[in-house]
């Protein structure tokens, strides 16, 4: 199990009528990152937020903005999301004709680079790029909507990626997102994930005690 577990609450489950307040509460509750799901209604069947929302949230916290772009084509929006205040920009290899070019584009703006794998995406699609990225986001649900159930079959993928990262002695965060709760978070950590994204569990469990829920995910 990784020694330092980071928690990245997904604001997809926050109350959008007071999003700024929610982000500040997550900051005080001890979140490591703020996870921002960006969906375009094209790459995934849902529409969420754009760069203007990130720009408005940015002054409210110094926490790392962990921005997951579920949009296609992705390259033409990277500059805008970078300038809005994203710290990590994660994209899907299926959303670009040239993964290497997209990585370079994100680095051009001095942002950390993440690549996300959907449940059916093959590890082989990113193996040539591991030396160039900072984070791998393994989706444990089909991307598009919050509140879905964790797919345990992705644990094998996390284990395989963790072994590859160790064998190559790389400094890559291994993040998991989708249906993470107090029970399956241990399986994800034991498989090698060191960053846990969680929305519904953090915002809805234990009478919405954000601090308690973040700590439980980190230590369970």
C-alpha positions as CSV (number, residue, x, y, z in Angstrom):
1,X,0.0,0.0,0.0
2,X,1.4,3.5,-0.9
3,X,2.7,5.4,2.1
4,X,1.2,8.8,1.3
5,X,-2.4,8.7,0.2
6,X,-3.8,11.9,-1.4
7,X,-7.5,12.6,-1.5
8,X,-9.0,14.5,-4.4
9,X,-12.7,15.3,-3.8
10,X,-14.7,15.6,-7.0
11,X,-16.7,18.8,-7.0
12,X,-19.1,17.1,-9.4
13,X,-20.9,16.0,-6.2
14,X,-20.8,19.5,-4.6
15,X,-23.7,21.9,-4.4
16,X,-23.3,24.0,-7.5
17,X,-25.4,26.9,-6.1
18,X,-22.5,27.5,-3.6
19,X,-19.6,26.0,-5.3
20,X,-17.1,28.5,-4.0
21,X,-18.1,27.8,-0.4
22,X,-17.9,24.1,-1.0
23,X,-14.3,24.4,-2.4
24,X,-13.3,26.4,0.7
25,X,-14.8,23.8,3.0
26,X,-12.9,21.1,1.2
27,X,-9.7,23.1,1.7
28,X,-10.3,23.4,5.4
29,X,-11.3,19.7,5.6
30,X,-7.8,18.7,4.5
31,X,-8.3,17.7,0.8
32,X,-5.0,17.4,-1.0
33,X,-6.4,18.2,-4.4
34,X,-9.6,19.6,-5.8
35,X,-10.8,17.3,-8.6
36,X,-12.6,19.1,-11.5
37,X,-14.5,16.9,-14.0
38,X,-14.9,18.7,-17.3
39,X,-17.4,17.0,-19.7
40,X,-18.5,18.2,-23.1
41,X,-21.6,16.1,-23.9
42,X,-19.7,14.7,-26.9
43,X,-16.8,12.6,-25.6
44,X,-19.0,11.6,-22.6
45,X,-22.8,11.9,-22.3
46,X,-22.9,14.8,-19.9
47,X,-22.0,18.5,-19.7
48,X,-20.4,20.0,-16.7
49,X,-18.2,23.1,-16.3
50,X,-15.8,25.1,-18.4
51,X,-12.6,27.2,-17.7
52,X,-14.5,30.2,-16.4
53,X,-15.7,28.3,-13.4
54,X,-12.1,27.2,-12.6
55,X,-10.9,30.8,-13.1
56,X,-13.5,32.0,-10.5
57,X,-12.7,29.2,-8.0
58,X,-8.9,29.7,-8.3
59,X,-8.5,32.6,-5.9
60,X,-10.5,30.7,-3.2
61,X,-7.8,28.0,-2.4
62,X,-4.2,27.2,-2.9
63,X,-5.0,23.5,-3.2
64,X,-3.9,21.7,-6.4
65,X,-6.6,21.8,-9.1
66,X,-6.7,18.3,-10.5
67,X,-8.6,18.9,-13.8
68,X,-9.9,15.9,-15.8
69,X,-10.7,16.8,-19.3
70,X,-13.3,14.5,-20.8
71,X,-13.6,16.5,-24.0
72,X,-12.7,15.9,-27.6
73,X,-10.9,17.3,-29.5
74,X,-8.9,18.2,-26.4
75,X,-5.9,20.2,-27.8
76,X,-7.7,23.4,-28.6
77,X,-8.9,23.9,-25.0
78,X,-5.7,23.2,-23.2
79,X,-4.4,26.7,-23.2
80,X,-7.7,28.1,-21.8
81,X,-7.8,25.5,-19.0
82,X,-4.1,26.1,-18.2
83,X,-4.6,29.9,-18.0
84,X,-7.7,29.4,-15.9
85,X,-5.6,27.9,-13.0
86,X,-5.4,24.2,-13.6
87,X,-2.4,22.5,-11.9
88,X,-2.7,19.0,-13.3
89,X,-4.4,18.5,-16.7
90,X,-5.5,15.0,-17.5
91,X,-6.8,13.9,-20.9
92,X,-7.8,10.7,-22.6
93,X,-5.7,9.2,-25.4
94,X,-8.9,8.6,-27.4
95,X,-9.5,12.4,-27.4
96,X,-6.4,13.3,-29.4
97,X,-4.9,12.1,-32.7
98,X,-1.4,12.6,-31.2
99,X,-0.9,11.8,-27.6
100,X,2.8,13.0,-27.6
101,X,1.7,16.4,-29.1
102,X,-1.0,16.8,-26.4
103,X,1.6,16.0,-23.6
104,X,4.0,18.6,-25.0
105,X,1.1,21.2,-25.2
106,X,0.3,20.8,-21.6
107,X,3.9,21.0,-20.6
108,X,4.3,24.2,-22.6
109,X,2.1,25.9,-20.0
110,X,4.2,24.4,-17.1
111,X,1.3,22.1,-16.0
112,X,1.6,18.6,-14.8
113,X,0.3,16.0,-17.3
114,X,-2.1,13.2,-16.6
115,X,-3.5,10.5,-18.9
116,X,-6.7,8.8,-18.1
117,X,-7.7,5.2,-18.9
118,X,-11.4,4.3,-19.2
119,X,-12.3,0.8,-17.9
120,X,-11.9,-0.7,-21.3
121,X,-8.8,1.3,-22.4
122,X,-5.7,-0.8,-22.7
123,X,-2.5,-0.1,-20.7
124,X,-0.6,-0.5,-24.0
125,X,-2.0,2.8,-25.3
126,X,0.1,4.8,-22.8
127,X,3.3,2.7,-22.2
128,X,5.3,4.8,-24.7
129,X,4.5,8.0,-22.8
130,X,5.2,7.1,-19.1
131,X,8.5,8.9,-19.0
132,X,6.7,12.1,-20.0
133,X,3.8,12.2,-17.6
134,X,3.1,12.9,-13.9
135,X,-0.2,11.0,-13.3
136,X,-2.2,8.1,-14.5
137,X,-5.9,8.3,-13.8
138,X,-7.7,4.9,-13.9
139,X,-11.4,5.2,-14.3
140,X,-13.3,2.6,-12.2
141,X,-16.6,3.6,-13.8
142,X,-17.5,4.6,-17.3
143,X,-16.9,8.3,-17.4
144,X,-19.9,10.6,-17.7
145,X,-21.8,10.7,-14.5
146,X,-21.2,10.7,-10.7
147,X,-22.7,8.2,-8.3
148,X,-21.9,5.1,-10.3
149,X,-20.7,1.8,-8.7
150,X,-17.0,0.9,-8.5
151,X,-15.9,-1.7,-11.1
152,X,-13.6,-4.1,-9.2
153,X,-12.2,-5.5,-12.5
154,X,-10.0,-2.4,-12.8
155,X,-8.0,-3.4,-9.8
156,X,-6.0,-5.7,-12.0
157,X,-5.1,-2.7,-14.3
158,X,-4.0,-0.6,-11.2
159,X,-1.8,-3.5,-10.0
160,X,-0.2,-3.8,-13.5
161,X,0.5,-0.1,-13.8
162,X,1.9,0.1,-10.2
163,X,4.3,-2.7,-11.1
164,X,5.4,-1.0,-14.3
165,X,5.9,2.3,-12.4
166,X,8.1,0.5,-9.8
167,X,10.0,-1.5,-12.4
168,X,10.9,1.6,-14.3
169,X,11.5,3.6,-11.1
170,X,9.2,6.4,-12.3
171,X,7.6,9.2,-10.2
172,X,4.0,8.9,-11.4
173,X,0.9,9.3,-9.2
174,X,-1.6,6.5,-9.7
175,X,-5.1,7.9,-9.3
176,X,-8.4,6.1,-9.3
177,X,-11.8,7.6,-9.9
178,X,-15.3,6.2,-9.8
179,X,-17.5,4.9,-7.0
180,X,-14.8,5.1,-4.4
181,X,-16.2,4.5,-0.9
182,X,-14.9,3.5,2.6
183,X,-15.0,-0.2,1.7
184,X,-13.4,-0.3,-1.8
185,X,-10.8,2.4,-1.1
186,X,-8.6,-0.2,0.7
187,X,-8.7,-2.4,-2.4
188,X,-7.6,0.5,-4.6
189,X,-4.8,1.4,-2.2
190,X,-3.6,-2.2,-1.9
191,X,-3.5,-2.4,-5.7
192,X,-1.2,0.6,-5.7
193,X,-3.3,3.7,-6.1
194,X,-2.0,6.7,-4.1
195,X,-4.6,9.3,-5.2
196,X,-8.3,8.7,-4.6
197,X,-11.0,10.7,-6.2
198,X,-14.3,10.6,-4.5
199,X,-17.5,12.7,-4.8
200,X,-20.6,11.2,-3.4
201,X,-18.9,9.6,-0.4
202,X,-17.1,12.8,0.7
203,X,-20.1,15.1,0.2
204,X,-23.0,12.8,1.4
205,X,-21.8,10.4,4.1
206,X,-21.6,11.0,7.9
207,X,-24.0,13.9,7.7
208,X,-21.8,15.6,5.2
209,X,-18.8,15.8,7.6
210,X,-16.2,16.5,4.9
211,X,-13.2,16.3,7.2
212,X,-14.2,12.9,8.7
213,X,-14.9,11.5,5.3
214,X,-11.6,12.6,3.8
215,X,-9.8,11.2,6.8
216,X,-11.7,7.9,6.6
217,X,-10.8,7.5,2.9
218,X,-7.2,8.2,3.6
219,X,-6.8,5.8,6.6
220,X,-9.4,3.0,6.0
